[in-house]
Amino acid sequence: MSKRVKIISLIIIFILCISFSGLAAAFAEDAPTEDLPNSQDHPLISRFPGSYLRYYDTANYDEFNILLNKLEAEDIVPDYEGEELKLEGEITKSFYIAPAKNSSLEIFKNYEKALTEAGFEIIAVQNGDISASFSRKLYEQVNFKDSEETEFEGLDLRGEDGRYLLAKLNRDQGAVYISIFTARHGFYGGSWSDGLPAIFQVVVEEKELADDKIEINSDFKSLEPEESELSEDLPTEDVLDSQDHPLISRFPGSYLRYYDTANYEKFNLPLSKLNDAEIKKEYINDDLIAEGQLSKHLYIAPDDHSPLEIFRNYETAVKKAGFEIIAKKEGEVSAAFSRRLYEQVDFNNSRNTTFEGLDPAEKGAYYLTAKQSRAEGEVYLSIFTARHGFYGGGWPDGLPVVYQTIVEEKDLDSDLISVSGVMKDIQSRGKASIQGIYFEHDSANIKAESQENIEKIAELLNENPELELYVVGHTDYTGSLEYNMDLSERRAEALVERLVSEYNIVEERLIPAGVGPLSPELTNETETGRAENRRVVLVKRE
């Protein structure tokens, strides 16, 4: 290599070293060294000197699981050996970054001494060599992305450096548990240096759950739509034209972000997807399909109440009202179940939802289906609650959500079309509006429950062989004009094809047409009006 080439190579290496040194310095300056906004130490215990809070979460009532069976047995009080300890109460989770100069051993010994001197019973201790299965289960109960400004997405700890203790203090108002896990950590995401010592601290204060926040009225009358107003800002009020079902109240502080009701519809409760759930014998390994008046409510609940607290309130109210619980699943509700449940909801079809879909957490998700018998027919209540992510809109992830479905069984009123009444309208007004023809959402496929009404249209045509009609499809104004014009025409064509192919009506007597939303029957500003506008009109041809 020539002397000139060597000099150039040294210059390049020198420049690269300067560049990377500058980058490292920039990262060090940018890495946060102050507590998260709205975070604080738990009053029970101080922080290790020089530490700062990078994750903080508190819940009025929740559960926290500690897999003591993943720790070495000789370090656990005999009463707790081989157990998965499930703790419930007021929970505070704090994740501290400690100074790099302090080892996890030094930090751990300080916590252990402080708790022992305060009279805590040490339930479990493991000093080093924490298994990945234990730490993974511990951190599965924390979503760092949900915490404001964490700037990291996940953690990777050094197991051989990890240390853990669980301690308990008995008090008159309930036991207090404190879980301390310390190790050097790596961080996914953000500008964090790897290998920093961190302390994950969980405090659980056992207490009685206030489970009287939901009321049930078993003597309710079926839902009747009413109008309401909506804030123009990021929504914190109910969606337009929504209301609670008269059967059951909402969890206090919740608000409705999706609402839909149908006079007669079916709903599939996918119980076969509830793995390891408590299910009545007659419903095991089978889905429950209920038909009748259907009401769907999706509530956003206050962030300081956990899905567990919300769920327990619903469960208590259901039991007090004498409902039979068909299926119940606490925690770890699978994505297969929630996906099937939400497949039956079109969030885009609800005005002002401002989100396109949901991604519920599997951990910390809860579900129940209950049934009550009435003279008018069975009432089924489905409750699913979990923290959710939202697709679309300006919604923060991790909010607790309650998805409530109520099915009131009843006989289908299939006598909505009177042949003589339709002919009278055609003779007097030149047209007759038909509300009993139902189509699948965003489709020209005719639903099975339309069959009896189609037969009556065929009967009308057979009794009046000289009658020739325009079969005109109408939609509401949801979606673009072009789309609705096409959809309404395809639906009219589908009805004509059914009358011709199945009832031998001469095709030339019927001309399909679609006018989309251009001739509304009622205002499109309410769900009731939109339902009325989705119809078929038979217009006499002169």
C-alpha positions as CSV (number, residue, x, y, z in Angstrom):
1,M,0.0,0.0,0.0
2,S,1.4,3.4,-1.0
3,K,2.2,6.1,1.6
4,R,-0.5,8.3,0.1
5,V,-3.2,5.6,0.4
6,K,-2.3,4.9,4.0
7,I,-2.6,8.6,4.8
8,I,-6.0,8.8,3.1
9,S,-7.2,5.7,5.0
10,L,-6.1,7.1,8.3
11,I,-7.9,10.3,7.6
12,I,-11.1,8.4,6.7
13,I,-10.9,6.3,9.9
14,F,-10.3,9.5,12.0
15,I,-13.4,11.2,10.5
16,L,-15.5,8.1,11.1
17,C,-14.4,7.9,14.7
18,I,-15.3,11.5,15.2
19,S,-18.7,10.9,13.6
20,F,-19.5,8.0,15.8
21,S,-18.3,9.7,18.9
22,G,-20.6,12.6,18.1
23,L,-23.5,10.2,17.6
24,A,-22.8,8.4,20.9
25,A,-22.6,11.8,22.7
26,A,-25.9,12.9,21.1
27,F,-27.6,9.7,22.3
28,A,-26.3,10.2,25.8
29,E,-27.6,13.7,25.9
30,D,-31.0,12.8,24.5
31,A,-31.7,9.8,26.8
32,P,-34.3,11.0,29.4
33,T,-33.0,11.4,32.9
34,E,-36.2,12.7,34.6
35,D,-39.4,11.1,35.8
36,L,-42.3,10.6,33.4
37,P,-45.0,13.3,33.6
38,N,-47.7,12.5,36.2
39,S,-45.7,9.8,37.9
40,Q,-44.7,9.6,41.6
41,D,-43.1,7.2,44.1
42,H,-45.5,5.0,46.0
43,P,-45.8,6.4,49.6
44,L,-44.9,2.9,50.9
45,I,-41.3,3.0,49.8
46,S,-38.7,5.4,48.5
47,R,-36.7,4.9,45.3
48,F,-33.1,3.9,45.2
49,P,-31.0,7.2,45.2
50,G,-30.3,8.6,41.7
51,S,-33.0,6.5,40.0
52,Y,-35.8,7.9,37.8
53,L,-39.2,6.7,36.7
54,R,-39.5,5.6,33.1
55,Y,-42.8,3.6,33.4
56,Y,-45.6,4.3,35.8
57,D,-49.1,2.9,36.0
58,T,-51.7,2.7,38.7
59,A,-55.2,1.1,38.8
60,N,-57.9,1.5,41.4
61,Y,-58.5,-2.3,41.3
62,D,-56.7,-4.9,39.2
63,E,-54.9,-8.2,39.4
64,F,-51.2,-9.1,39.1
65,N,-49.8,-12.6,38.7
66,I,-46.5,-13.8,40.1
67,L,-45.3,-17.1,38.9
68,L,-43.5,-18.3,42.0
69,N,-43.3,-21.8,40.4
70,K,-40.8,-20.3,38.0
71,L,-38.4,-19.5,40.9
72,E,-36.1,-21.9,42.7
73,A,-38.1,-23.7,45.4
74,E,-35.5,-23.3,48.2
75,D,-36.0,-19.5,48.1
76,I,-39.7,-19.6,48.7
77,V,-41.7,-19.8,51.9
78,P,-43.2,-23.3,52.0
79,D,-46.9,-22.1,51.9
80,Y,-46.2,-20.6,48.5
81,E,-44.0,-23.3,46.8
82,G,-45.1,-24.3,43.3
83,E,-47.8,-21.6,43.2
84,E,-48.9,-19.0,40.8
85,L,-49.8,-16.2,43.1
86,K,-52.7,-14.1,41.9
87,L,-53.0,-10.8,43.7
88,E,-55.9,-8.4,43.5
89,G,-56.4,-4.8,44.8
90,E,-55.1,-1.3,44.1
91,I,-52.0,-1.8,42.0
92,T,-49.1,0.5,41.3
93,K,-46.4,-0.4,38.8
94,S,-43.1,1.6,38.8
95,F,-40.1,1.0,36.5
96,Y,-37.0,2.9,37.6
97,I,-33.7,3.3,35.8
98,A,-30.8,3.3,38.3
99,P,-27.4,4.9,38.0
100,A,-25.0,2.8,35.9
101,K,-22.4,2.7,38.7
102,N,-24.7,0.7,41.0
103,S,-24.9,-3.0,40.6
104,S,-28.2,-4.9,40.7
105,L,-26.8,-6.7,43.8
106,E,-26.3,-3.4,45.7
107,I,-29.8,-2.2,44.7
108,F,-31.4,-5.6,45.7
109,K,-29.7,-5.7,49.1
110,N,-30.9,-2.2,49.9
111,Y,-34.5,-3.1,49.1
112,E,-34.3,-6.4,51.0
113,K,-32.9,-4.7,54.2
114,A,-35.5,-1.9,54.1
115,L,-38.4,-4.4,53.8
116,T,-37.1,-6.7,56.5
117,E,-36.6,-3.8,58.9
118,A,-40.2,-2.6,58.2
119,G,-41.6,-5.9,59.3
120,F,-42.5,-7.4,56.0
121,E,-42.6,-11.1,55.6
122,I,-40.3,-12.2,52.8
123,I,-42.2,-14.7,50.7
124,A,-39.8,-15.4,47.9
125,V,-36.1,-14.5,47.2
126,Q,-33.9,-15.4,44.3
127,N,-30.5,-13.7,44.2
128,G,-29.2,-14.2,40.6
129,D,-29.9,-16.5,37.7
130,I,-33.5,-15.5,37.2
131,S,-35.0,-17.6,34.4
132,A,-36.3,-16.0,31.2
133,S,-39.6,-17.8,31.7
134,F,-40.1,-15.9,35.0
135,S,-39.1,-12.5,33.8
136,R,-41.1,-12.9,30.6
137,K,-44.3,-13.7,32.5
138,L,-43.6,-10.8,34.9
139,Y,-43.2,-8.3,32.0
140,E,-46.1,-9.7,30.0
141,Q,-48.3,-7.8,32.4
142,V,-46.8,-4.4,31.4
143,N,-47.3,-2.6,28.1
144,F,-44.5,0.0,27.9
145,K,-46.0,1.4,24.7
146,D,-49.1,2.5,26.8
147,S,-47.0,4.7,29.1
148,E,-46.5,8.2,27.9
149,E,-43.0,9.1,26.8
150,T,-41.3,5.8,27.8
151,E,-39.4,6.0,24.5
152,F,-38.8,2.2,24.5
153,E,-40.9,-0.6,23.3
154,G,-39.6,-3.6,25.3
155,L,-36.9,-5.0,27.5
156,D,-34.2,-7.6,27.4
157,L,-32.6,-8.4,30.7
158,R,-29.5,-10.3,31.8
159,G,-30.9,-13.3,33.6
160,E,-27.7,-14.2,35.5
161,D,-27.7,-10.6,36.9
162,G,-31.4,-10.6,37.8
163,R,-32.6,-10.6,41.4
164,Y,-36.1,-10.9,42.7
165,L,-38.0,-10.7,46.0
166,L,-41.7,-10.7,47.0
167,A,-42.7,-9.5,50.5
168,K,-45.9,-9.1,52.4
169,L,-47.2,-6.9,55.2
170,N,-50.5,-7.6,57.0
171,R,-52.6,-4.6,57.9
172,D,-56.2,-4.2,59.2
173,Q,-57.4,-2.8,55.9
174,G,-55.8,-5.6,53.9
175,A,-52.4,-7.1,53.1
176,V,-49.8,-5.2,51.1
177,Y,-47.5,-7.0,48.7
178,I,-44.4,-5.6,47.1
179,S,-42.6,-7.2,44.2
180,I,-39.1,-6.1,43.4
181,F,-37.2,-7.3,40.3
182,T,-33.8,-5.7,39.5
183,A,-31.3,-6.5,36.7
184,R,-29.3,-4.9,34.0
185,H,-31.5,-4.3,31.0
186,G,-31.3,-3.8,27.3
187,F,-34.0,-1.6,25.7
188,Y,-35.8,-1.9,22.4
189,G,-36.6,1.4,20.8
190,G,-35.6,4.9,21.8
191,S,-32.1,6.2,22.5
192,W,-31.4,4.1,25.6
193,S,-28.0,2.7,26.5
194,D,-28.0,-1.1,27.0
195,G,-26.9,-2.6,30.3
196,L,-28.5,0.0,32.6
197,P,-29.7,-1.4,36.0
198,A,-33.4,-1.2,36.3
199,I,-35.9,-1.8,39.1
200,F,-39.4,-3.1,38.3
201,Q,-41.5,-2.5,41.4
202,V,-45.2,-3.5,41.9
203,V,-47.2,-2.7,45.0
204,V,-50.5,-4.4,45.5
205,E,-52.8,-3.2,48.3
206,E,-55.5,-5.7,49.0
207,K,-59.0,-4.1,49.5
208,E,-62.7,-4.8,49.0
209,L,-63.9,-4.2,45.4
210,A,-66.7,-1.7,45.0
211,D,-68.9,-3.9,42.8
212,D,-72.2,-2.1,43.0
213,K,-71.6,0.3,40.0
214,I,-73.8,-1.5,37.5
215,E,-77.6,-1.7,37.8
216,I,-79.9,-4.2,35.9
217,N,-83.6,-3.7,35.4
218,S,-85.2,-7.0,34.4
219,D,-88.6,-5.4,33.9
220,F,-87.3,-3.2,31.0
221,K,-89.2,-2.4,27.9
222,S,-87.4,-2.9,24.6
223,L,-85.1,-0.2,23.3
224,E,-86.6,2.7,21.5
225,P,-84.1,5.0,19.6
226,E,-83.8,8.6,20.6
227,E,-81.7,11.5,19.4
228,S,-78.7,13.0,21.1
229,E,-75.9,15.5,20.4
230,L,-72.2,15.0,19.9
231,S,-69.2,17.1,20.7
232,E,-67.1,18.3,17.7
233,D,-63.8,17.7,19.5
234,L,-62.0,14.4,20.1
235,P,-65.0,12.6,21.3
236,T,-65.7,12.3,25.0
237,E,-69.5,12.1,24.6
238,D,-71.8,9.5,23.3
239,V,-72.2,9.0,19.5
240,L,-75.2,10.5,17.8
241,D,-78.6,8.8,18.3
242,S,-77.3,6.3,20.9
243,Q,-78.5,5.4,24.3
244,D,-78.0,2.8,27.0
245,H,-80.1,-0.3,26.8
246,P,-82.9,-0.2,29.4
247,L,-81.9,-3.6,30.7
248,I,-78.5,-2.4,32.1
249,S,-76.6,0.7,33.1
250,R,-73.1,1.6,31.9
251,F,-70.0,1.6,34.1
252,P,-69.7,5.1,35.6
253,G,-67.7,7.5,33.5
254,S,-68.0,5.5,30.3
255,Y,-69.2,6.8,27.0
256,L,-70.6,5.2,23.9
257,R,-68.3,5.2,20.8
258,Y,-70.3,2.6,18.8
259,Y,-74.0,1.8,18.9
260,D,-76.2,-0.2,16.6
261,T,-79.6,-1.8,17.0
262,A,-81.8,-4.0,14.8
263,N,-85.4,-4.9,15.2
264,Y,-84.6,-8.5,14.2
265,E,-81.2,-10.0,13.6
266,K,-79.0,-12.9,14.7
267,F,-75.8,-12.8,16.6
268,N,-73.1,-15.5,17.0
269,L,-71.5,-15.9,20.4
270,P,-68.4,-17.9,19.5
271,L,-68.2,-19.9,22.7
272,S,-66.2,-22.6,20.9
273,K,-63.3,-20.2,20.8
274,L,-63.2,-19.7,24.6
275,N,-60.4,-22.0,25.6
276,D,-60.4,-23.3,29.2
277,A,-63.5,-21.1,30.0
278,E,-66.2,-21.9,32.6
279,I,-69.0,-23.0,30.3
280,K,-72.3,-24.6,31.0
281,K,-72.2,-28.3,29.9
282,E,-74.8,-27.9,27.2
283,Y,-72.8,-25.1,25.5
284,I,-69.4,-26.7,25.5
285,N,-67.6,-26.9,22.1
286,D,-70.5,-25.1,20.4
287,D,-71.3,-21.5,19.4
288,L,-74.5,-19.9,20.6
289,I,-76.6,-18.2,17.9
290,A,-79.3,-16.0,19.3
291,E,-82.0,-14.2,17.2
292,G,-84.3,-11.4,18.0
293,Q,-84.0,-7.6,18.7
294,L,-80.2,-6.9,18.7
295,S,-78.4,-4.1,20.5
296,K,-74.7,-3.5,20.3
297,H,-72.9,-1.0,22.6
298,L,-69.2,-0.2,22.7
299,Y,-68.2,1.9,25.7
300,I,-64.9,3.6,26.4
301,A,-64.2,3.4,30.1
302,P,-62.1,5.7,32.3
303,D,-58.4,4.8,32.1
304,D,-58.0,4.6,35.9
305,H,-60.3,1.6,36.1
306,S,-59.0,-1.8,35.0
307,P,-60.9,-4.3,32.8
308,L,-61.0,-6.6,35.9
309,E,-62.7,-4.0,38.1
310,I,-65.2,-3.2,35.3
311,F,-65.9,-6.9,34.6
312,R,-66.5,-7.8,38.3
313,N,-69.1,-5.0,38.5
314,Y,-71.0,-6.4,35.5
315,E,-70.7,-9.9,36.8
316,T,-72.0,-9.0,40.3
317,A,-75.0,-7.1,38.7
318,V,-75.8,-10.0,36.4
319,K,-75.8,-12.5,39.3
320,K,-77.9,-10.2,41.5
321,A,-80.5,-9.9,38.8
322,G,-80.9,-13.7,38.6
323,F,-79.2,-14.2,35.2
324,E,-77.8,-17.7,34.4
325,I,-74.2,-17.4,33.5
326,I,-73.6,-19.5,30.4
327,A,-69.9,-18.9,29.9
328,K,-67.2,-17.0,31.7
329,K,-63.5,-16.4,31.0
330,E,-61.2,-14.4,33.2
331,G,-57.9,-13.3,31.6
332,E,-56.2,-14.5,28.4
333,V,-59.2,-14.3,26.1
334,S,-57.8,-15.5,22.8
335,A,-57.5,-13.4,19.6
336,A,-59.5,-16.1,17.9
337,F,-62.5,-15.4,20.1
338,S,-62.3,-11.6,20.0
339,R,-61.8,-11.6,16.3
340,R,-65.0,-13.7,15.8
341,L,-66.9,-11.4,18.1
342,Y,-65.8,-8.2,16.4
343,E,-66.3,-9.7,12.9
344,Q,-70.0,-9.0,13.4
345,V,-69.4,-5.3,14.0
346,D,-68.7,-2.7,11.2
347,F,-67.2,0.3,12.9
348,N,-67.0,2.2,9.6
349,N,-70.7,1.9,9.4
350,S,-71.3,3.8,12.6
351,R,-71.3,7.6,12.4
352,N,-68.6,9.5,14.4
353,T,-66.8,6.5,15.7
354,T,-63.5,8.1,14.3
355,F,-61.8,4.7,14.4
356,E,-61.8,1.8,11.9
357,G,-61.2,-1.2,14.1
358,L,-60.0,-2.6,17.4
359,D,-57.1,-4.7,18.7
360,P,-58.0,-6.0,22.2
361,A,-55.2,-7.2,24.5
362,E,-55.4,-10.9,25.2
363,K,-53.9,-10.6,28.6
364,G,-56.2,-9.0,31.1
365,A,-59.3,-9.5,28.9
366,Y,-62.6,-10.8,30.4
367,Y,-65.8,-12.2,29.0
368,L,-69.2,-13.5,30.1
369,T,-72.4,-14.5,28.4
370,A,-75.6,-14.7,30.6
371,K,-79.2,-15.5,30.0
372,Q,-82.5,-14.5,31.7
373,S,-85.9,-16.1,31.0
374,R,-88.9,-13.9,30.5
375,A,-92.4,-14.4,29.4
376,E,-91.6,-12.4,26.2
377,G,-88.6,-14.7,25.5
378,E,-85.0,-15.3,26.5
379,V,-82.6,-12.3,26.9
380,Y,-78.9,-12.9,26.2
381,L,-76.3,-10.5,27.5
382,S,-72.7,-10.7,26.2
383,I,-70.0,-8.6,28.0
384,F,-66.4,-8.4,26.7
385,T,-63.9,-6.0,28.4
386,A,-60.2,-5.5,27.8
387,R,-57.7,-2.8,27.0
388,H,-57.8,-2.0,23.3
389,G,-55.8,-0.4,20.6
390,F,-57.6,1.6,17.9
391,Y,-57.0,1.7,14.2
392,G,-57.7,5.1,12.7
393,G,-58.7,8.3,14.4
394,G,-56.9,10.2,17.2
395,W,-57.4,7.6,19.9
396,P,-54.7,6.7,22.5
397,D,-54.0,3.0,22.7
398,G,-54.6,1.0,25.9
399,L,-58.0,2.4,26.9
400,P,-60.4,0.0,28.6
401,V,-63.4,-0.9,26.5
402,V,-66.7,-2.6,27.2
403,Y,-68.4,-4.3,24.2
404,Q,-71.9,-5.2,25.2
405,T,-74.4,-7.1,23.1
406,I,-78.0,-7.8,24.1
407,V,-80.3,-10.1,22.2
408,E,-84.0,-10.2,23.1
409,E,-85.5,-13.3,21.6
410,K,-88.9,-12.8,19.9
411,D,-91.0,-14.1,17.1
412,L,-90.1,-12.6,13.7
413,D,-92.9,-10.3,12.4
414,S,-92.9,-11.8,9.0
415,D,-96.3,-10.3,8.1
416,L,-94.9,-6.9,7.3
417,I,-96.3,-7.0,3.8
418,S,-100.0,-7.2,3.1
419,V,-100.7,-8.1,-0.5
420,S,-104.0,-6.1,-0.5
421,G,-102.3,-3.2,1.3
422,V,-99.4,-3.0,-1.3
423,M,-101.9,-3.1,-4.2
424,K,-104.0,-0.4,-2.6
425,D,-100.9,1.8,-2.3
426,I,-100.0,1.2,-5.9
427,Q,-103.5,2.0,-7.1
428,S,-103.8,5.2,-5.0
429,R,-100.2,6.5,-5.0
430,G,-98.6,4.7,-8.0
431,K,-96.0,3.1,-5.7
432,A,-95.6,1.0,-2.6
433,S,-92.6,1.0,-0.2
434,I,-91.4,-2.4,0.9
435,Q,-89.4,-2.5,4.2
436,G,-89.1,-6.3,4.6
437,I,-86.4,-7.1,2.0
438,Y,-83.0,-7.4,3.8
439,F,-79.6,-7.5,2.3
440,E,-76.2,-8.3,3.7
441,H,-74.1,-5.3,4.6
442,D,-72.5,-3.6,1.5
443,S,-73.8,-6.5,-0.6
444,A,-76.6,-7.4,-3.0
445,N,-77.0,-10.8,-1.3
446,I,-80.5,-11.2,0.0
447,K,-80.9,-12.4,3.5
448,A,-82.9,-15.5,4.3
449,E,-85.4,-13.6,6.5
450,S,-86.6,-11.8,3.4
451,Q,-88.1,-15.0,1.9
452,E,-91.7,-14.6,3.2
453,N,-91.9,-11.0,2.0
454,I,-90.5,-12.0,-1.5
455,E,-93.2,-14.7,-1.7
456,K,-95.8,-12.0,-1.0
457,I,-94.5,-9.8,-3.8
458,A,-94.7,-12.8,-6.1
459,E,-98.3,-13.4,-4.9
460,L,-99.1,-9.8,-5.7
461,L,-97.8,-10.2,-9.2
462,N,-99.6,-13.5,-9.8
463,E,-102.9,-12.1,-8.5
464,N,-102.5,-9.1,-10.8
465,P,-101.1,-10.5,-14.1
466,E,-101.4,-7.1,-16.0
467,L,-99.3,-5.3,-13.4
468,E,-95.9,-4.1,-14.6
469,L,-93.4,-2.5,-12.1
470,Y,-90.2,-0.7,-11.7
471,V,-88.3,-2.4,-8.8
472,V,-86.4,0.5,-7.3
473,G,-83.6,0.1,-4.8
474,H,-82.9,2.7,-2.2
475,T,-80.0,3.2,0.3
476,D,-79.1,5.6,3.1
477,Y,-76.4,8.2,2.5
478,T,-73.5,6.3,4.2
479,G,-70.7,6.1,1.7
480,S,-70.2,7.9,-1.7
481,L,-73.1,8.7,-4.1
482,E,-71.5,6.7,-6.8
483,Y,-71.2,3.6,-4.6
484,N,-74.7,3.8,-3.3
485,M,-76.2,4.3,-6.8
486,D,-74.5,1.1,-7.9
487,L,-75.4,-0.8,-4.8
488,S,-79.1,0.1,-5.0
489,E,-79.3,-1.0,-8.6
490,R,-77.5,-4.3,-7.9
491,R,-80.0,-5.0,-5.1
492,A,-83.0,-4.2,-7.3
493,E,-81.5,-6.6,-9.9
494,A,-81.0,-9.3,-7.3
495,L,-84.7,-9.1,-6.2
496,V,-85.9,-9.2,-9.8
497,E,-83.7,-12.2,-10.5
498,R,-85.1,-14.0,-7.5
499,L,-88.8,-13.3,-8.6
500,V,-88.1,-14.5,-12.1
501,S,-86.0,-17.6,-11.3
502,E,-87.9,-18.9,-8.3
503,Y,-91.5,-17.7,-8.8
504,N,-91.7,-17.8,-12.7
505,I,-92.6,-14.1,-12.9
506,V,-92.2,-12.9,-16.5
507,E,-89.0,-10.9,-16.6
508,E,-90.4,-8.2,-19.0
509,R,-92.9,-7.2,-16.3
510,L,-90.1,-6.0,-14.0
511,I,-87.5,-3.3,-14.6
512,P,-84.8,-2.9,-11.9
513,A,-83.4,0.5,-11.1
514,G,-81.4,2.2,-8.3
515,V,-81.6,5.7,-7.0
516,G,-79.2,5.3,-4.0
517,P,-79.8,8.0,-1.4
518,L,-81.6,10.4,-3.7
519,S,-85.1,9.9,-2.4
520,P,-85.0,9.5,1.4
521,E,-88.2,8.5,3.3
522,L,-86.9,10.1,6.5
523,T,-83.9,12.1,7.6
524,N,-80.5,10.4,7.3
525,E,-79.4,12.1,10.5
526,T,-80.7,9.3,12.7
527,E,-80.2,5.5,12.7
528,T,-84.0,5.1,12.6
529,G,-84.2,7.3,9.5
530,R,-81.3,5.5,7.8
531,A,-83.0,2.1,8.4
532,E,-86.2,3.4,6.8
533,N,-84.3,4.7,3.8
534,R,-82.8,1.3,3.1
535,R,-85.8,-0.1,1.2
536,V,-87.3,-1.4,-2.1
537,V,-90.0,0.6,-3.8
538,L,-92.4,-1.0,-6.3
539,V,-93.4,1.7,-8.8
540,K,-96.3,1.1,-11.3
541,R,-95.3,1.3,-15.0
542,E,-97.9,3.2,-17.1
